[in-house]
């Protein structure tokens, strides 16, 4: 019967237990470092830039909201601002809803 089943031979135990446990964490650490630099760091940078842009908003700035509404700022409060989207049409939005600042003169008056 030994033709189909091989004999089991005893093997030596691993030599260094402390070193083997430390080396097993290296792939986990590398995954975290890659995750940080590829995903977390750019997102944190983008959030800082958005916060800086929102804090710098002033009256008569032309902006786009996250919903795609274009307008000119007519009034700014603590956390809200009033946008004039057309002549005589004003809406109130949160400051954080502003997604980007347009160059001056982007919104043109229709006649």
LOBAVO-180155 format. One line per field, with one value per residue (C-alpha): residue number from 1; residue in one letter; x, z, y. Coordinates in pm, 1 decimal. Layout:
BEGIN
num [NUM,...]
residu [a,...]
c1 [X,...]
c3 [Z,...]
c2 [Y,...]
***
This chain:
BEGIN
num [1,2,3,4,5,6,7,8,9,10,11,12,13,14,15,16,17,18,19,20,21,22,23,24,25,26,27,28,29,30,31,32,33,34,35,36,37,38,39,40,41,42,43,44,45,46,47,48,49,50,51,52,53,54,55,56,57,58,59,60,61,62,63,64,65,66,67,68,69,70,71,72,73,74,75,76,77,78,79,80,81,82,83,84,85,86,87,88,89,90,91,92,93,94,95,96,97,98,99,100,101,102,103,104,105,106,107,108,109,110,111]
residu [x,x,x,x,x,x,x,x,x,x,x,x,x,x,x,x,x,x,x,x,x,x,x,x,x,x,x,x,x,x,x,x,x,x,x,x,x,x,x,x,x,x,x,x,x,x,x,x,x,x,x,x,x,x,x,x,x,x,x,x,x,x,x,x,x,x,x,x,x,x,x,x,x,x,x,x,x,x,x,x,x,x,x,x,x,x,x,x,x,x,x,x,x,x,x,x,x,x,x,x,x,x,x,x,x,x,x,x,x,x,x]
c1 [0.0,295.4,284.8,-8.3,50.8,380.6,540.2,521.9,853.0,897.4,1030.9,1219.1,1032.6,1079.5,1390.4,1302.6,948.3,991.9,1138.9,871.0,586.7,738.5,787.3,424.9,312.7,520.6,257.4,-13.8,199.4,278.6,-91.7,-173.5,104.2,-15.0,-377.4,-276.8,-81.1,-323.9,-660.1,-651.6,-389.7,-545.1,-889.5,-759.0,-581.3,-899.3,-1104.6,-854.8,-863.1,-1245.7,-1260.3,-1011.6,-1214.9,-1543.1,-1386.6,-1259.8,-1600.2,-1715.2,-2002.2,-2029.4,-1829.2,-1969.8,-2000.9,-2134.4,-2313.5,-2283.8,-2630.6,-2507.1,-2673.2,-2473.9,-2517.9,-2367.7,-2335.5,-2542.1,-2521.6,-2311.6,-2402.0,-2225.7,-2319.6,-2553.1,-2531.2,-2782.4,-2726.1,-2883.5,-2940.4,-3134.6,-3245.6,-3470.0,-3440.3,-3249.6,-3195.4,-3045.0,-2781.8,-2531.5,-2173.8,-2050.6,-2274.8,-2047.4,-1834.8,-1628.0,-1556.9,-1597.3,-1377.2,-1524.5,-1756.2,-1850.6,-2219.6,-2357.0,-2676.7,-2941.5,-3127.0]
c3 [0.0,30.6,-345.4,-330.4,9.5,84.7,425.4,656.9,786.3,1078.2,996.4,1218.3,1395.9,1281.6,1436.0,1526.4,1655.6,1721.0,1381.9,1194.4,1371.5,1293.8,927.0,893.6,955.8,670.8,398.1,616.7,679.3,307.6,217.6,467.7,331.9,-27.4,82.2,258.0,-33.9,-309.4,-141.0,187.8,119.8,-204.4,-41.5,260.0,28.4,-177.8,139.9,261.2,-74.8,-75.4,279.3,189.1,-121.5,76.1,343.4,76.2,-91.7,-109.7,-247.3,-630.0,-674.8,-944.4,-832.1,-926.8,-664.1,-632.2,-792.9,-1102.3,-1032.1,-1149.9,-973.0,-833.5,-456.0,-322.2,51.8,280.4,630.9,870.3,687.0,409.1,110.1,-126.5,-498.0,-772.5,-1052.5,-1276.6,-1254.5,-948.2,-874.3,-556.6,-378.9,-41.2,-34.3,214.3,173.8,153.6,-151.8,-357.3,-567.3,-765.5,-816.9,-1169.6,-1325.0,-1312.8,-1606.7,-1667.4,-1611.9,-1881.0,-1855.2,-2109.7,-2285.0]
c2 [0.0,235.8,270.4,519.3,680.1,847.4,818.1,1119.3,1242.7,1475.9,1821.7,2063.2,2345.9,2709.2,2857.7,3217.8,3285.9,3660.5,3739.0,3542.8,3727.0,4069.0,3980.2,3873.4,4236.5,4382.8,4317.8,4471.7,4781.3,4813.6,4790.7,5067.2,5292.9,5245.4,5304.4,5627.1,5773.0,5670.9,5731.0,5920.0,6187.7,6322.3,6331.2,6524.7,6769.4,6820.0,6882.1,7145.3,7324.4,7325.6,7461.8,7736.9,7828.0,7841.6,8064.7,8305.1,8357.7,8717.5,8921.6,8934.4,8612.1,8385.2,8023.0,7680.8,7470.9,7094.3,7073.3,7255.8,7592.1,7894.1,8224.3,8541.9,8580.4,8870.9,8804.3,8583.7,8459.6,8222.0,7901.8,8016.8,8245.7,8402.1,8338.6,8543.6,8292.3,8531.9,8892.2,8909.1,8534.2,8454.8,8124.5,8040.8,7764.1,7631.1,7750.9,7392.4,7336.1,7562.4,7332.2,7580.8,7946.8,8083.1,8352.1,8704.2,8775.1,8410.1,8481.5,8705.7,8904.8,8806.8,9086.0]
***
